[in-house]
Structure formats: structure tokens, C-alpha cells
Amino acid sequence: MNSALKTLLRKDMREQVKTYRLWVVLALFLFFAITAPLVTKHLPDLIPKTEQFEIIMAEPTLVDAAAQYAGYIVQMGMLLVILLGMGTIAGERSQGLLPMVLSKPVRRRHVLASKVLVNGGMLVGALVLATAVFYGYTVLLFAYFPAGGAALSIVPMAAFILFVLSLTVFWSVVTSSSITAGGLSLLSVLVLTAVPPLFSSVKRFSPYYLMDAGKSIAVGGAGFGEVLPSLLVTAALIAALLWASAYIFEKRDI
């Protein structure tokens, strides 16, 4: 690995710890992991009942808990990724920090690569830990199910997170404002995840399908092959977004 990249990686990792971003990410993902099975298990008890009005709900299952966990990752996790990534370049540019970094003997692509690797590694690491906690707590509250499915479900969930991060980094490179980058990222994710499911012919290739199938994989309801088409498309989108980000960053004036 290039020595300049190593230096940038150490700097960015220290920044994540110093600014408490690492601990916030870990805390939020663990919150998702603990509350998903807990809320699912006790939801019927939380709904008020009277003599005149009563909602009859089916007994919560493992699938319901997995769906709740995936829902947290898609909704709140997606917002967390955008908040982390929107200032990657745009934030440092607007604060005047980027020219200082680039005044040193480092290449722009190394600066970008370091930020993507550190943020991506932090998010995926938090996801792995959270999924392990989710599995243990779900087994405790519901019933045993094979850990292999929960482990495999990490792959599509991680791919979705990295897709959102790559998209956010792209807009952070293109725009000059973190707020603009965040807004465009949110809009882009909503379009790219909400529109394809409306068409059955392309639904299985949508990044959102990663989460839809991932919850079934977690509890053994579907095989890994079910998510493979979407996984390949999402990987290609991530590669394209990162290549475009690096290319634009190299060409653009600071």
C-alpha cells in the first residue's frame, strides 16, 4: 500500500474516533439490533385494548424480527450513511480544509480512497457487530435458527450501505455544499430504490431488493442465489460511482 495512503488512512481513522463518529455509528447500529427483535416480540402487548375495540395480531415470528431489522437499516441506517458521507469532500472544501490536505505530497485519488475506505469500513464493521447482536437477541426472544443465514445476510446489507455511501461521496465531489450533497443523495437513493420495484421485470436488479431478500436470507427463507442479480448490479453501480467520483475530483478545481 502507498505510504501516503497509509498516512491518510491513519489520519481519517483518528478523526472518526476524535469526533465520536465511530462511537455514534456503533451505538446506533447496536440500537437497531436490540430494538428490532424487542419491538417485534412485544408489539402485540403495546397495542391498547378495550372492550369495544381490539386489534387481533398474528403471533410475531423470526421473519417479522428480520423485517424490522432490515427496515431500520434501510430507513435510519440510510440517513446515517448520507449524514456521514455528504461532507466527505464538499464539507472539507467549504471549510477550506481540502486545499491544506492537497498542499502536501498526496494524490487526490488517495484522499478520496482513504475517506471511502475508512467510512465504509466503519459502517460495515458496525453492521457485522450489530447483526451478531441481532442474531443472539432474536434467538433469545424467539427461537433458535441457523447462524449461517444471519451471516450471509450481512453481504446484501453491506452492499446496500456501500451503494448509498458511494452515491453520497459522488454528490459530495460534484457539489460545493454538504447540504446539497445530502439532499441530492437522499433524492437519488429514493428514486433508485423506489422506482425499480414498481416494474416486475427489473425489481430483482434493484439495490433495494438487497434488503428485501436479505431479511429472508437471514432466517433461512431464501437462498443466497436469490439476491445475486441485485448484488452484481449494485457492485457495478458502486464501481461506476467511485470511478466517476475519482475522475471528477482529479479534474475539478478546489
Residue pairs with C-beta under 8 A, 6 or more apart in sequence:
2 110
4 105
4 106
4 107
4 110
5 110
5 113
5 114
7 106
8 106
8 110
8 111
8 113
8 114
9 114
9 117
9 118
11 114
12 114
12 115
12 118
13 118
15 21
16 22
16 118
16 119
16 122
17 23
21 84
21 122
22 122
25 80
25 84
25 122
25 123
25 126
26 126
26 129
28 76
28 77
28 80
28 126
29 77
29 126
29 127
29 129
29 130
30 126
30 129
30 130
30 133
32 69
32 72
32 73
32 76
32 77
32 130
32 134
33 69
33 130
33 131
33 133
33 134
33 137
34 133
34 134
34 137
35 72
36 65
36 68
36 69
36 71
36 72
36 134
36 138
37 65
37 68
37 69
37 134
37 137
37 138
37 141
37 142
38 137
38 141
39 68
40 60
40 64
40 65
40 68
41 60
41 65
41 141
41 142
43 57
43 60
44 57
44 59
44 60
47 55
47 57
49 55
60 142
61 142
62 138
62 142
62 143
62 145
62 219
63 215
63 216
63 219
63 221
65 134
65 138
65 141
65 142
66 138
66 153
66 215
66 216
66 218
66 219
67 215
69 134
69 215
69 218
70 157
70 211
70 212
70 214
70 215
70 218
73 127
73 157
73 160
73 161
73 211
74 160
74 193
74 208
74 211
77 161
78 164
78 189
79 186
81 123
81 161
81 164
81 165
81 168
82 164
82 168
82 182
82 185
82 186
82 189
83 182
84 119
84 123
84 165
84 168
85 119
85 164
85 165
85 168
85 169
85 172
85 181
85 185
86 168
86 171
86 172
86 178
86 179
86 181
86 182
86 185
87 172
87 178
87 181
88 112
88 115
88 116
88 119
88 168
88 169
88 172
88 173
89 98
89 112
89 115
89 169
89 172
89 173
89 249
90 171
90 172
90 173
90 175
90 176
90 177
90 178
90 180
90 181
91 172
91 178
92 98
92 101
93 176
93 254
94 176
94 177
94 178
98 111
98 254
99 254
101 111
102 108
102 111
102 254
108 246
108 249
108 250
109 246
109 249
109 250
111 249
112 169
112 173
112 245
112 246
112 249
113 246
115 169
116 165
116 166
116 169
116 242
119 165
120 161
120 162
120 165
123 158
123 161
123 162
123 165
124 158
124 161
124 162
127 154
127 157
127 158
127 161
128 154
131 150
131 151
131 153
131 154
131 157
131 218
132 150
134 150
135 147
135 150
138 145
139 145
145 219
145 220
146 220
149 217
149 218
149 219
149 220
150 218
150 219
152 217
152 218
152 224
153 214
153 215
153 217
153 218
155 224
155 227
155 231
156 210
156 211
156 213
156 214
156 217
156 227
156 230
156 231
157 210
157 211
157 214
159 207
159 210
159 231
159 234
159 235
159 238
160 207
160 208
160 210
160 211
160 214
160 234
162 238
163 207
163 234
163 237
163 238
163 241
164 185
164 189
166 237
166 238
166 241
166 242
166 245
167 185
167 188
167 189
167 192
167 241
168 181
168 182
168 185
169 241
169 242
169 245
170 241
170 242
170 244
170 245
171 180
171 181
171 182
171 184
171 185
171 188
172 178
172 181
173 245
173 248
173 249
173 252
174 181
174 248
175 181
175 184
192 206
192 207
192 208
193 206
193 207
193 208
194 208
196 202
196 203
196 205
196 206
196 208
196 209
197 203
197 206
197 208
197 209
197 212
203 209
204 229
204 230
205 229
205 230
205 233
206 230
206 233
207 230
207 233
207 234
207 237
209 227
209 230
210 227
210 230
210 231
210 234
213 222
213 226
213 227
213 230
214 227
216 222
216 226
217 223
217 224
217 226
217 227
